[in-house]
Structure formats: C-alpha cells, structure tokens
C-alpha cells in the first residue's frame, strides 16, 4: 500500500479527518499532504488538521484536536449528549488552573478554570458516528 492509500485509509477510519500527528505515527512524509491538497483530495481546515474533500468540517472535533486539555462544558456538553437540539453559539470549556488560555479567550471561547487535580473529574469521552442519508 502506498502512502496516499495509507492516508486515505486513516481518513476513512477517522470519518474523513486527518491530523498531521497521524502521519508521524505511521511514518508517512508530510509532503503527501501537499500533493493531496493540490489534487483537491483534502482541505486544510486548521493547523495540523485536514478534511476529505467530500466531508464537512466538524468544528468541535477540530477545536478539540488543537486544544487537547480543554474539556467541553455547559451548553456544549448538553449538545454533545443530545440533551438540547440548539447548537451552541460559542464554545464553553474548562481548563486546569494556570493553563495559558489567551488564544482560547481571543477566539471567543468561554473559559472556566478548575484546580488541576479536579479538572478531569466526571469527564465523559464521546465518539459520535456520522450517518449519511442519501
């Protein structure tokens, strides 16, 4: 299997999304990202995050992949658990005390700080499936 086929398999396994860290794990040169981007097969949606050309960008996934210590909170958590049908207007996240959150605040996020040892208390991991209806 060549590198481009490997990249397509990774994207297929990740619902059309590719992180540059996935390439490093599989020893795939990053130059193949440029090739696929020039061919219109993928689109760069954020630093280190690419999406297949036939997929929509999942803003929450992109945000989470770039801010691994941020935990969705308040209305975002309700939305992810299916307890509201209203899409949140802004991201609400919890981060450990002392976390440098300037970029998060500048991007319009509501940032809440919690003691580092309590930050992951009650965290729930969700994997959402994408369902296509044609």
Legacy VTK file of the C-alpha trace (Angstrom):
# vtk DataFile Version 3.0
C-alpha trace
ASCII
DATASET POLYDATA
POINTS 134 float
0.000 0.000 0.000
1.490 3.357 -0.995
1.472 6.476 1.200
-1.598 8.083 -0.377
-3.601 4.885 0.075
-2.461 4.762 3.714
-3.571 8.374 4.226
-6.977 7.610 2.687
-7.369 4.584 4.990
-6.508 6.712 8.049
-9.044 9.331 6.952
-11.680 6.664 6.355
-11.103 5.264 9.855
-11.392 8.809 11.324
-14.596 9.793 9.499
-12.809 11.881 6.878
-10.470 13.779 9.199
-6.678 13.587 9.293
-4.251 15.000 11.847
-0.602 15.502 10.975
0.201 13.527 14.122
-1.428 10.519 12.395
1.209 10.779 9.676
4.029 10.793 12.216
2.617 7.663 13.911
2.620 5.854 10.546
5.971 7.234 9.280
4.332 8.945 6.295
6.162 12.008 4.900
4.151 15.242 5.127
4.851 16.061 1.500
1.968 13.760 0.608
-0.398 16.205 2.304
0.685 18.891 -0.162
0.215 16.515 -3.078
-3.281 15.529 -1.966
-4.181 19.167 -1.240
-3.048 20.250 -4.717
-5.095 17.415 -6.250
-8.176 18.615 -4.354
-8.493 15.390 -2.345
-8.140 17.071 1.055
-8.547 20.547 2.517
-6.619 22.097 5.381
-9.148 23.412 7.923
-6.750 24.286 10.765
-3.120 23.932 11.689
-2.405 20.189 11.565
-5.996 19.235 10.663
-7.170 18.128 7.221
-10.583 17.008 5.964
-11.516 14.927 2.909
-12.936 16.997 0.055
-16.368 15.364 0.323
-16.720 15.904 4.092
-17.927 18.828 6.179
-15.653 20.245 8.845
-16.582 19.253 12.397
-15.675 22.428 14.273
-15.842 20.780 17.683
-13.509 17.969 16.617
-11.048 20.426 15.082
-11.154 22.560 18.235
-10.597 19.534 20.471
-7.729 18.230 18.366
-5.956 21.576 18.666
-6.750 22.125 22.389
-6.344 18.717 23.989
-6.531 19.956 27.597
-9.810 21.824 27.051
-12.958 19.984 28.119
-16.325 20.969 26.655
-18.597 22.397 29.323
-22.112 23.810 29.899
-24.223 24.047 26.741
-21.554 22.274 24.672
-21.776 19.208 26.920
-25.572 19.273 26.745
-25.391 19.426 22.944
-22.901 16.556 22.701
-25.027 14.356 24.956
-28.156 15.081 22.895
-29.892 16.930 25.734
-30.526 20.018 23.610
-31.064 20.494 19.906
-29.729 24.036 19.884
-26.215 24.387 18.527
-24.071 26.374 20.989
-23.203 29.882 19.858
-19.707 29.738 21.389
-17.520 27.062 22.910
-17.566 26.777 26.699
-14.554 24.898 28.009
-12.928 24.010 31.295
-9.142 24.038 31.608
-6.785 23.425 34.528
-5.832 26.432 36.666
-2.707 28.072 35.315
-3.442 26.986 31.740
-2.434 29.672 29.231
-5.866 30.359 27.702
-5.244 33.662 25.924
-5.800 32.141 22.475
-8.989 30.454 23.635
-10.384 33.700 25.024
-9.405 35.654 21.907
-11.230 33.134 19.730
-14.466 33.814 21.631
-14.488 30.802 23.960
-15.938 30.998 27.432
-13.106 29.648 29.572
-13.567 28.293 33.100
-10.616 27.370 35.310
-10.650 24.447 37.753
-7.967 23.043 40.053
-5.777 20.718 38.002
-6.491 17.664 40.171
-10.269 18.176 39.742
-10.256 19.067 36.058
-10.930 15.585 34.688
-13.355 14.547 37.416
-16.544 13.359 35.712
-15.181 13.666 32.171
-17.053 11.551 29.646
-15.472 10.533 26.350
-17.825 10.570 23.368
-17.300 9.137 19.932
-20.019 10.344 17.629
-20.836 8.459 14.472
-21.548 10.267 11.270
-24.623 8.956 9.493
-25.071 9.642 5.804
-28.555 9.781 4.339
-28.769 9.757 0.584
LINES 1 135
134 0 1 2 3 4 5 6 7 8 9 10 11 12 13 14 15 16 17 18 19 20 21 22 23 24 25 26 27 28 29 30 31 32 33 34 35 36 37 38 39 40 41 42 43 44 45 46 47 48 49 50 51 52 53 54 55 56 57 58 59 60 61 62 63 64 65 66 67 68 69 70 71 72 73 74 75 76 77 78 79 80 81 82 83 84 85 86 87 88 89 90 91 92 93 94 95 96 97 98 99 100 101 102 103 104 105 106 107 108 109 110 111 112 113 114 115 116 117 118 119 120 121 122 123 124 125 126 127 128 129 130 131 132 133
